[in-house]
Structures are given as C-alpha cells and as structure tokens.
C-alpha cells in the first residue's frame, strides 16, 4: 500500500440493546493506554458541483492538529 494512502471504508455495527453498555469496553479491548480522538470529515466541491459531476469528491480529514486532503472516486 502506498505511503500516506488511506482507503475509504464504512463500518456498520449490529448490536443487541442489552449489549450497548458493554460496547465501549469491547471496542477498547487489546489497547493499552489508548485514548479517544475525534475525526472530522468535510467534503468539498465547486459551487457548480463539477467534482460530483465527474464522480469525484475532495475530502478534508481533520484529526487533532493534523489535516489531510484526498480526492476520492
């Protein structure tokens, strides 16, 4: 995989309501000293939608102080 490449993905969870309180612990299992951080994704296009018309999207990804841009199909 190319350096700096981040494949797009989608994660969908199915969870029984009784298991919801355990979710935080289950997701953190195996990490030592891990901490949560937020990620913000913003999709940009021209005012006339030129990128979308070409089947593209310009994505700005912010996590902490880092900002990355990528062009997606």
C-alpha positions in Angstrom: 0.0 0.0 0.0 1.3 3.4 -0.9 2.6 5.6 1.9 0.0 8.1 3.1 -2.8 6.2 1.4 -5.9 5.8 3.5 -8.6 3.6 1.9 -12.2 4.7 2.4 -14.3 2.4 4.5 -17.6 2.1 6.1 -18.3 0.3 9.4 -21.8 -0.8 10.4 -22.4 -2.4 13.7 -25.4 -4.5 14.7 -25.8 -4.7 18.5 -28.4 -6.1 20.8 -29.7 -3.3 23.1 -28.7 -5.2 26.2 -25.1 -5.2 25.0 -24.9 -1.5 24.4 -23.4 -0.6 27.8 -20.5 -3.0 27.1 -19.7 -1.5 23.7 -17.1 1.0 25.0 -15.2 -1.7 26.9 -15.4 -4.2 24.0 -14.0 -1.7 21.5 -11.2 -0.8 23.7 -10.1 -4.3 24.4 -6.4 -5.0 23.5 -5.4 -1.4 23.7 -3.2 -0.2 26.5 -3.2 3.5 27.3 -5.4 4.3 24.2 -7.4 7.4 24.2 -10.3 8.7 22.1 -9.9 11.4 19.5 -12.4 12.9 17.2 -12.2 12.8 13.4 -13.9 15.4 11.2 -14.6 14.7 7.5 -15.6 17.6 5.3 -16.5 17.0 1.6 -15.7 20.0 -0.8 -16.8 20.7 -4.3 -17.1 23.7 -6.6 -20.3 25.8 -6.5 -21.5 24.2 -9.7 -20.7 20.6 -8.5 -18.0 19.9 -11.0 -16.3 17.3 -8.9 -19.5 15.4 -8.1 -20.4 15.5 -11.8 -17.1 13.8 -12.6 -17.8 11.2 -9.9 -15.2 12.7 -7.5 -15.1 14.1 -4.1 -12.4 16.2 -2.3 -12.3 15.2 1.3 -10.7 17.1 4.1 -9.9 14.9 7.1 -9.0 16.6 10.5 -7.8 14.6 13.4 -6.2 16.5 16.3 -3.8 19.0 14.7 -3.4 17.0 11.5 -5.3 17.8 8.3 -5.2 15.6 5.3 -6.8 16.0 1.9 -7.6 13.3 -0.6 -9.5 13.0 -3.8 -12.0 10.1 -3.9 -13.9 8.3 -6.6 
